[in-house]
Amino acid sequence: MEKKLNNIINEMKKSRMTAVENARLKLRIMTSLEKDVFKETPIISPFIQKSPYFFGFSFHSFSKLIPITVIVLVIAIGGVLHASSDSLPGDTLYTIKINIKEKIEEKLTFTPEKKIALRQKRIEDRFTEVEKLIKEKRITPKNLSIAQSEIELERAKIELEIEEINKENPTITEEIKTELDSSINLRKEQIDTQIKEESEIESIEKELANLESLLQEEIKFGEDTPSAPSPLQEEVNKEGQKIPTEGDIKENDIPTTPTKEEANTDSSSSETVPPTSSTSLLDTEI
Amino acid sequence: MVDVNKKKLRDLFEKSYKDFSDAIFRYCYFHTSNREKALDLSHDTFVKTWEYLSSEKGKEIDNIRAFLYRVARNLIIDDRRKKKSSSLDNLLENGFEITGEESEFIIKENEFEAKEALKAVQGLEEKYKDVILMRYVEDMSVKDIAKILDDNENTVSVRIHRGIEKLKSILGENEKQ
């Protein structure tokens, strides 16, 4: 009997409205009371339902636009921040990288040890940025000063963080300081040598370019008037007069095939020294 | 300020509808044995509750569940008074048939049990039906039931006990038949 009673009670517990009945009841309550008594509308025909992808200009639709605007803004801001991560000093996005992205990172780091590590990484980043600028030949005094001031700022902030730790453990802080200074100096030297090398390479490249242009001019000039000496040739001739080149020496030592002029001079010389046959010629004239 | 209060009220009402609409419907249904009538009564219960909530007196409600049952119970009594001719007693005399509409309400696996349940509950007197439904079907405390019925807790406990005994005897009789 107890089991039967329990079964019956369980069956009674299971009984409830059907979905249609529930919707009907809700709708009736809504029509009897204020329409906004329920936030959600109970039954809406799919034929009269508004497309979720279309927004009119009614005031009601603005409330729908708010979450979408928020999503779009989040994506846009995220995109700009991501894009700014590759920017270099002097770029438009570089200020965003320094003032927003890195500030957020800073806010999300809490312990002084982690903050120091973050700032050390930033100093390293600034140096790599300068290296990139040098490689891309975009280094200017302005860009360099931006990077320098950022490094100095981070360095100063690290000192402040160190003071925090200093209260607890002074020996470790000294180690950090010396390590930091040595690494910064090392990187500075590297950058300086890179800049020097780059400037040397640039000057050599400039000279090469000058020489190339002179050669081009000479070739052009040579095509127009081959006998007239070009400025380069003149330069070379002058140098040639001072120190004879191997070619000159060879020309003097080894006789080449005679030119027309040389042939003429040979014939004239043969006139001055009369051969045996010349008298016979005179004889015939007489 | 008014809007904030209204929003709070709306939230409370919406939540109470979500939590208790089925229970109120069930309570009305086991009293009337008619789904349409039960829906009407449930509708009236919620409408009256909202009207009360949004009035000045609404602040006095401390247990919305008990309040809903109280309203539903009063509505059932009013309805019974209006239509004495189609009372449950008449239904009992003529025998209670579960129509096609009701079968939708039953879990088909235990159709026999469900039929039995309806039949047994319909055989109970109103005062026992109330307490049995509240105590065993809706799992209410004796204190809450006493509050809804505006009665003494001891009286309610005795009524529950007697109700169960009655139900058992009805089930026993049904078994013999």
Interface residues (C-beta under 8 A of the other chain):
Chain A: M1 K4 L5 N7 I8 I9 E11 M12 K13 K14 S15 R16 M17 T18 E21 N22 R24 L25 K26 R28 I29 S32 L33 D36 V37 F38 K39
Chain B: R10 F13 E14 Y17 S21 D22 F25 R26 Y29 F30 R35 L39 S42 H43 F46 V47 W50 E51 E104 F105 I106 I107 N110 E113 A114 E116 A117 A120 V121 L133 Y136 V137 I164 L167 K168 L171 G172 E175
